[in-house]
Amino acid sequence: MGAFLRKVIRRGSRIRVLVVDDSVVIRRLVTHALEEDPTLEVVGSAPNGSIGLARIPQVNPDVITLDIEMPEMDGLEMLRRLRQTYKDVRVIMFSTLTERGAASTMEALSLGADDYVAKASNAGSLDRSMASLRSELIPKIKQFFTVEDERQSRPAAVASNPPPAVKQSFKTCLSPKAVAIGVSTGGPNALGAIIPTFPPDFPLPILIVQHMPPVFTRLLAERLQSATKLKVEEASEGVTVEPGKVLIAPGNYHMRVHKNGVKSTITLDQEPPENSCRPAVDVLFRSVEEAYGAAVICVMLTGMGYDGLRGTEILKASGACVIAQDEATSVVWGMPGAVVNAGLADAVVPLEEVVPEILRRMGR
């Protein structure tokens, strides 16, 4: 995997955005929403993929917002061609929350899109559409960049190489009973890379919170199932937590493990979001600690924000093993970086080392 280190924007410069969408209304809406932010500049727009590709060398964007369904050349075809030549331009897809939209978005992520936002479908008023674009799209664009002076004040632990204390910390996990994984931006590809590398006889349940809406999580489970001999499913209420089974929290539901004697089952609920997320990693991690105590391997993968930090603190205090993905292979080093900077990680490893590290911690 290539390095995904955040691009540094010089102070006084702006992040350059190209908007590619066949709807004039959406192009205008996105432009207005983005230009209200002083760190962003919309440098061009295009009504389809072929015009979008022609615009890239003219306007030199840092980020492209890309619609999927467009005439002449759709977003997926543009993305395929774009990635052959422009490896470093960040791409955020505009997705509808339909079965078809979700399937296309999953394909776009596998083709190299960095993230996606839900299209404000029938959002009602223009004000509401603008507000949702500002709250959703602007943070997703900014997550890939760091302003020059901001970077100088970033803590030393944010450097790509983990601090020495992290490198030296090695302990096997005492008879672990579960692997719990938190992941967000860049997650579908990260999970697609690691889940197939678990041995087919892997003896523990794997519990995953990936920040995604409904439908997306089911399609993610189906996609992962096609690549592994482990059993992968979107979790449902009351399903049993079993060795070798991968359970993914469904979009819009918190997932918890409920232990009753020797049997563990999943409970789902729609309690308020935590860290603006539902499902939230913190909710899963707390419940896993209640169910298994120290007998957990906790894994934090690529993602924006710090969901999972509090839950990791609780697991670590209990004696669980904590593995974090390194900065160089993370699409966004928010969630794993928060865990590393808090001194909670027993190991900081590139994505391809995550499963070998889990197996080492199990003494295999």
N, C-alpha and C positions, 0 to 999 in steps of 0.2 A: 504493500500500500504506500502511496505517496504521502509526503508530509502535508499536514493541514494547518500549519501554524498560522495564526491570525495575521492578516496583512496590515502593515503599519501605514496609517494615513498621516501625512505631515500636518502639523498644527496649522490651521488656516485653510487647508485643503478640504475638499468634500468627497464623500463616497459617490461615485458616478453610477447612475442607474439607467438602464435601457428598458423600456416598457414594451413588451410584445403581446398584443391582444387584438383580436379582430373587432372588438366593440369600441366605438369612439367614446361612448359614455364611460366605460371602464378605464380607458387610457387617460381620459381627463381626470377622472376621480382619483386614480392612483397618483397621477402627477401632482394634483392639488394636495393630496394627503401627505405625500413625501416632501414636497417643497416647503411645508410648514416647519420642517425640521432643519435647523441651520447646518447640520453635518451632512445632509443629503442633497444631491443635485440630479434632477432628471435630465440626461444629456441627449435623449432621443426617444422616439417611439416608432413602432412598426405594426402594420395590420396583419402580417402573417410571417411564417418562418423564413421564407426566402428573402423577403425584404429585411427581416431581422438580422439574418446572417450578413447581408450586404452592409448593414449599418455598423456592424461591430468594428471593422478597421477604421471607419470614419469617426466614431465617437469614443472608442476605447473605454468601454464600461468596466466597472469593477463587479457589478451585479446585473443580472437580467431577471426581470419578473416575466414569466412565460405562461401564456394560456395554453391549454392542451388542444382544444378543438378550434381549428382555424382553417379557412379555405387555402387552396394551392399547396401550402406545406404546413402540416400541423406541428404542435409543440414537440411531440416525440421525435419526429423526423429532424426538426431543427436541432434538438438536443443531441441526437446521434452524430450529426455532422459537426456541430459545435465542439463536441468533446474530442474529435479527431485533431482539431487545430488549437482550440483555446482551452487548455487544461485548468487554468487558474481563475477563470471568470466564474464567480459564484452564481448559481441558478436557483431561483425560488419559483416553484410551480404554483399556478392558480388552479385550485381543484374544486370540483363540486362534490358535495357529501353524498353522492349517489353511489350505487354499486359500480356503475360504469366509470364514474369519476375516480372512485377509490382504486379500481383495478388499473386505470391509466396512470394514476399517481404512483402506485407501487412500481409500475414498469419504469416510469420516469426516474424514480429513485435508483432503480437498478442500472439505469443508463447513465447515471452520474449527476442527477439533480441533487442539490445539497439540502433542500428543505421544501416545504410547501405551505401555503395558507389556504384556508377554505374561502371560496368565493362567496361574497355576501349575496346569497340567493334570496330574492324577495325580502331583503332586509328592511323594506318599508321606506322610511324617509332617507333622504340624501345625507342628512346629518348622522343618522345611525350607521349608514354605510361608511362614511368618512371616519367616524369614531372607531368602527371595527377595524378598518384598514390601519389607522394610526396605532391601535393597541396590539394588533396582530403582526402586521407587516414590518413596521419600523424596527421593533426589537429583533425580528428574525434577520433583517438585513445587517443590523449593527453587530450581531453576535460574531460575525466573521472578521471584524476589524478592531484595531486598537489605535487610538490617537497617540501621536508621538510622545507627548509629555505624560500621558496616562501610563504608557508602557514603562517609562523610566521610574514611575512610582509603584510599579507592580512588585509584589513581594518576591524575594529571591526564589522561593519554593515554586514559583510558576515556571522556572526554567525547565527546558525539556528533560534534562537529566534529573532524576529524583534525588532529593537530599540524601547524604550518606546514611543517615539513620534508617531511611526506608530500605536502602540496598542491603543493610546488614541484618534486618529483622527477619529471621526465619523460624517458623514453628510449624509443626504439622498440626492439623486440626484434629482434636480428639474425637474419633468416631462420628464424623459429621453426619447429620440426618437430612440436610437440604442445601441446595445452592440457590441463593436469591440474587437476582440481577435487576439493576435499575439502569434505564437507558432512554435517551430522547433523540435529539437531532443527530442524524447519521445512523440511527439504531437499526433500521431494517437491513442495511448493508452489513453492519457490524455483526448482527445476529446471523445473517446469511453466511457470513464468513466463519463464525465459530461453532454454531450448532452442529453442522455436519461433521466437525472434527471430534465431537464427543464419541468415545467408543460405544458400539452398539449395546454392550452389556453394562453401561454406566449405571451404578447402583443407587443413585440418589435422585429424588425429584428436583426439577429445575423450575423455579417460579420467577416469572418475568413481569415487570411493569415497563411497558414501552408507551410513552406519551403519544396516543393516537386516538382519533375519534372512532365511534362505532363503525362497523363494516370494515374499516381499515385493519382493525386488530384480527378479525376473522380471516381476511385475505392474507395477512402476514402469517398467521398460523398455518394456513393451507400451503403457502409458498415454502415455509420452513419444513413442513411435513414431507414435501416432495423431494427434499434434499437430505433426509436423515432416516435412519432405521429406528430412532427413538420415536415414541408416540408424542405428537405435538397437537395441542388443541387450544382453542380459546376457552378459557375457564367458564364453567357454568355453576350456578348455585348448587352446593351440596356434593360436587364432584370429589372423588377421593384423591388425595395426594399420594402418589405411588412411585416407587423406584423407577427410574428411566422414563418418567413421564414429564413432558415440558408443558407447563400451563401458563398461558398469557392472559393477563388481566384484560377484560373486554373494555372497549372505549366507553367512557362516561360512567364507569363503575369502579369504586375502590374494591380491591381484592384483599381478603384476609385469610390466614390459615387458622382453623379452629381445631384444637387437639382434644379428643375425647377418648381417654384411656390410651390404647395403642394406635387408634385410628385418627388420621388427620383428614379434614375435609375443607373445602373452600366455601367461604361466605362472601357474598357480594352486596354492596349497598351504595346508595347515592347520597351519603352524607356530604356536607359541604366540601368543595375542593380544598386541597392543601397546597401551598406554594403555587396557587392558581391552576392546579392540576387535579384531574380526576380521570383515570386512576392516578394515585400519587405513590411514589416509591416509599416515602416515609411511612405511609399506612401499612404497606406490605411488610417492610422491615420490622416495624414495631410488633406486628402480629407474629412474625417468624421468631422473633426473640422470645415472645411469650410462649410460643409452642415448643421451641427447641433449645432455648438458652444459648449456651456457647457453641452448640453443635451445628454451626452454620458456616458456610463459606459465602461471604457477601462480596458481590462483584459490582463495581460501578463503571459503566461504559460511557462513551461519548454522549454529550447532551448539554443544552443550554440551562443556565440557572443553577440552583443548588438543592433541588428536590432530592431527598435521600440522605442529606448530610445529617440531619437530626436522628434519623433511624439508624444510620451507620454508627453514630456516637453511642447509641443505646446497645447495639450489637457488640461493638468493640469493648465497651465497659463490661459486658457480660463474658467476654473472652473469645468471641468469634474471630475468624480470620477475615481480613479485608484485602481485596485485590482491586487496584484501580488501573484503568487504561492510561497509557502515557499520552502526553500532549501531541507528539508528532503524528500519531496514528488516529487521533480523535478529530472528527469533523469540527466539533466545538468542545473545548476542554473546560466547560463550566462545571458540570456535576462531578466528574472525576477530579478536576482541579481543586474543587472545594474540599473534597475528602483528603486529598494529598496535603493541601495547605493547612488543614486542621490537624495534621500529624496522625491521621487515623489509619493510613494505608500500611499494611505489612509488606506489600509488593506493588511496584508501579511498573507495568510491563506493556510492550506493544501488543496490539490486538491479536497477532498470530501466536503470542505466548500465553494468552489468557487460559486456554484449556490445559496446556501442559502445566501451567502454574497451579491450576485447580487440582490436577492429578498429583502433582508433587505434594501439595498441602494435605492430600488424603493419604500420602505415604505409598502411592502406587508408582 
